[in-house]
Amino acid sequence: DVHLVVARPGRIMDHLGLLAMARKAVRGLHMLVIDEVDLMLHMGFWKSVQKVASFLPPKEDLQTLLYSATVTKEVSVSAARLTRPGLVHVAT
C-alpha cells in the first residue's frame, strides 16, 4: 500500500500515466496535501494538480489540506473544487 507520495504534479503524472500499478495504488490514499497553491495557480500548474486529483478517491472520501501564502478569490475557487463542503480557512 502507498502511504505517502511527495512530488511535483508533473512528476506524479509521469508515474500515473505510465504505470497502471501507480494508478491503483493512489486509489487508497486518504489525504492530499498541496503546498503553495497560489504559486501553482500563478505558474500554470493547476491543471496538473487537477489531473492528479482525478486519479485519487472522490473528494468526499479524501482529507485535503491546501497551503497558500495568499488566499485570493482564484485560490478559494480552486480549493473549493478539490475539497469537501465546509472548507475551513485558517489564517495566521
Residue pairs with C-beta under 8 A, 6 or more apart in sequence:
1 25
1 28
2 25
2 26
2 28
2 29
5 12
5 26
5 29
7 15
8 45
9 40
9 45
9 48
9 49
9 51
9 52
10 45
10 48
12 52
13 48
13 51
13 52
15 22
16 22
16 23
16 26
16 52
16 55
23 55
26 55
26 56
27 55
27 56
27 57
28 57
29 56
29 57
29 62
30 57
30 61
30 62
30 63
31 62
31 63
31 64
31 65
32 53
32 56
32 62
32 63
32 64
32 65
32 82
33 64
33 65
33 66
33 67
34 40
34 49
34 64
34 65
34 66
34 67
34 82
35 67
36 67
36 68
36 69
37 66
37 67
37 68
37 75
37 78
37 79
38 68
38 69
38 70
38 71
38 72
38 75
39 69
40 46
40 49
41 74
41 75
41 78
46 78
49 82
50 81
50 82
53 59
53 82
56 62
59 82
59 83
59 84
60 84
62 84
64 82
64 83
64 84
66 75
66 79
66 82
66 83
68 75
71 89
71 91
79 87
80 87
